[in-house]
Amino acid sequence: MNRLGTDDDPSRCSHAPYANDANDKETMKTRFLLFLTGLMIGFTAPAITADLPGDAKTLDGLIALGRKYQDAYNQNNAAALADLFTEDAMLVTPEGLASGRQAIERWYADEFQKWHALNDKT
């Protein structure tokens, strides 16, 4: 018996470095395959999206739209927010549905009024 309470055969000791050799090899294979999959995705995704026509122009348009929305929202401008929607747009909110640009403008105006009433109480 050695100091671990087992005989000197390392395969019989649960703390031996190679006691579960088959499981270790399987775990290493799995980790290696996950690593290779991550590398493939990491290298191919930019190559696929770089060739899309108009990609940068579309992204710039979306960023500009987001800025317009943020500016109008920060100014509590319901009309400017509604102008960002099409005439037949539908806005889905936790309170319900606003259908059409006029309804969307009313919804934002009502929300801004609610917030001002809350802010006045504090």
N, C-alpha and C positions, 0 to 999 in steps of 0.2 A: 504494500500500500504506500502511496505517496502522500504528500501533505494535503491533497484535495480529497482524500478518502477513497480513492480508486486505485486500481493497479496501474502500472506504467503504460498501459495501452491507451493512447490518446483518443482512439475512436470510441472508447467506452466512457469518456469524460464529456459531459455536456458543455464544458467550458473550453474544450480543445478547439484550436483555430480551424480545423478542417473536419469537425464532427458531422456537419450537415453539408458535405461537399456537393451532393446532387442538388439540394435546394439553393445553395449559393450560386451554382452555375446557372440554374434556371432564372434566378433573380437578376444576375448579371446580364443574361441574354435579354430579358424583358427591359431592363433599364437601357441597354445599348440600342435596342430597337426603338424605344421611345425617343432616345437622343437623336437617332438618325431621322426619324419622322419629323422631329422639331427642326432639324437642319434643312430637310427638304422643303418644308412649308416656309421657313424663314428665307430661303434663297429663291424660291419660285414665285411667291406672292408678289414681291416688287416687280419682277420681270413681267408678270402677267398684266398687272395694272398699269405699268409704264407705257404700254402700247395702245391703250384705249384712246381713241380720238376725242378731242375736246375735254379731256379729263380735267386739266388745269383750269380751263375756262369755266366749266361747271362748278368746280370747287370754289373758284373766286366768286361766282354768282351766289352760291349758297352762303359763303361767309358774309358777303355784302347784305344779303337778306337777313341774316342773323343780327348783323349790326343795326340795321334799320328797325328790326323788331325790338332789340334791346333799348335803343334810343327812345322809341315811341313809348315803350313800357315804362322806362325810367321817368319820362315826362308826363305820365298818366294821360297819354293822348289816345283815347279810344278810337277816334276817327282815323288816325294814322295807322293804328294797328289793323283796323278793319280793311284799310286800303291794301294791305299786304295779302289779303285773301281774294280769291276769285268771287264773282258775283253769286255763284251757286255753291259756295263752299259750305262745309259743315264742320262746326267746332264741337268736339266731344269733351265735355267737362264732367267733373264729379257730380255736379248738380243737374246735369241733363245735356240736351243737345241744342245748339244754336245753329239754325239753318239759314244761310244767306248772309250777305255782307252786313245788312242793316241789323239783323239779329245779333251778329257777332259784335258789332259796335255797341249795341245796347248792353250785351253781356259784360264787355270790358268796362263800360261806363258804370254799370251797377257794381262791379267788383271794386273799382277805384273808390266809389262812394262808400262801400262797406269798410274799406281799409281806412279811409279818412275818419269815419265815425269811430272805429276802433282806436285810431291814433289820438283822437281828441279826448278819449276817456282816460288816457294814461298821463 
